[in-house]
């Protein structure tokens, strides 16, 4: 199976690193694109093949699984 393509909408570098580490620790192969601004988010979400959109914290934002 190809790696999951994840878009992480996150402004905190520490939180983004923690999520990336947890994904790696879980054994999931994934490519994470972090988006900080509205422009980066729009560009990242326009890319084909996105499997997961993660907004931290997920209870307050968007988390969508496309695969």
DOSESE-26016 format. One record per residue (C-alpha): residue number from 1; x, y, z; residue in one letter. Coordinates in Angstrom, 2 decimals. Each point is the difference from the previous one (the first is absolute). Example, Ala and Ser with C-alpha at 12.3 -4.5 7.8 and 13.67 -1.06 7.14 Angstrom:
2
PT     i      east     north        up   aa
PT     1     12.30     -4.50      7.80    A
PT     2      1.37      3.44     -0.66    S
! end
This chain:
67
PT     i      east     north        up   aa
PT     1      0.00      0.00      0.00    X
PT     2      1.38      3.47     -0.83    X
PT     3      0.63      2.42      2.87    X
PT     4     -2.98      1.97      1.31    X
PT     5     -0.02      3.59     -1.24    X
PT     6     -0.80      2.20      3.01    X
PT     7     -0.65      3.74      0.04    X
PT     8      0.51      1.37      3.52    X
PT     9     -1.54      3.42      0.61    X
PT    10      2.03      1.09      3.03    X
PT    11      1.64      3.24      1.13    X
PT    12      1.97     -1.46      2.92    X
PT    13      3.35     -1.54     -0.96    X
PT    14      0.04     -2.03      3.23    X
PT    15     -3.48     -1.43     -0.63    X
PT    16      0.84     -0.79     -3.62    X
PT    17      3.16     -1.85      1.10    X
PT    18     -1.96     -1.96      2.63    X
PT    19     -2.59     -1.12     -2.57    X
PT    20      2.72     -1.00     -2.48    X
PT    21      1.82     -2.00      2.71    X
PT    22     -3.21     -1.76      1.01    X
PT    23     -0.74     -0.96     -3.61    X
PT    24      3.55     -1.37     -0.38    X
PT    25     -0.26     -1.87      3.32    X
PT    26     -3.27     -1.59     -1.12    X
PT    27      1.80     -1.56     -2.95    X
PT    28     -2.09      1.80     -2.62    X
PT    29      1.91      0.99     -3.09    X
PT    30     -1.03      3.53     -0.81    X
PT    31      1.05      3.21     -1.60    X
PT    32     -1.07      3.01      2.06    X
PT    33     -0.41      3.45     -1.50    X
PT    34     -0.37      2.69      2.66    X
PT    35     -1.91      3.13     -0.97    X
PT    36      0.30      3.17      2.07    X
PT    37     -1.86      2.61     -2.02    X
PT    38     -3.23      0.13     -1.95    X
PT    39      2.01      0.07     -3.23    X
PT    40      2.05     -3.07      1.01    X
PT    41     -3.18     -1.80      1.07    X
PT    42     -1.72      0.74     -3.29    X
PT    43      3.02     -1.19     -1.99    X
PT    44      0.46     -3.16      2.10    X
PT    45     -3.67     -0.94     -0.17    X
PT    46     -0.03      0.45     -3.78    X
PT    47      2.62     -2.73     -0.45    X
PT    48     -1.27     -3.36     -1.30    X
PT    49      0.16     -3.11      2.14    X
PT    50     -0.59      1.52      3.45    X
PT    51     -1.12     -2.76      2.38    X
PT    52     -0.31      1.84      3.30    X
PT    53     -0.57      3.62      1.00    X
PT    54      0.89      0.69      3.62    X
PT    55     -0.76      3.20      1.92    X
PT    56      1.29      0.20      3.58    X
PT    57     -1.78     -0.41      2.28    X
PT    58     -2.32     -2.25     -2.00    X
PT    59     -2.98      0.67      2.26    X
PT    60      0.07      3.65     -1.03    X
PT    61      0.78     -0.32     -3.65    X
PT    62      0.09     -2.14     -3.07    X
PT    63      1.09     -3.59     -0.13    X
PT    64     -0.96     -1.89     -3.10    X
PT    65      1.13     -3.36     -1.22    X
PT    66     -0.27     -0.49     -3.75    X
PT    67      1.42     -3.50     -0.40    X
! end
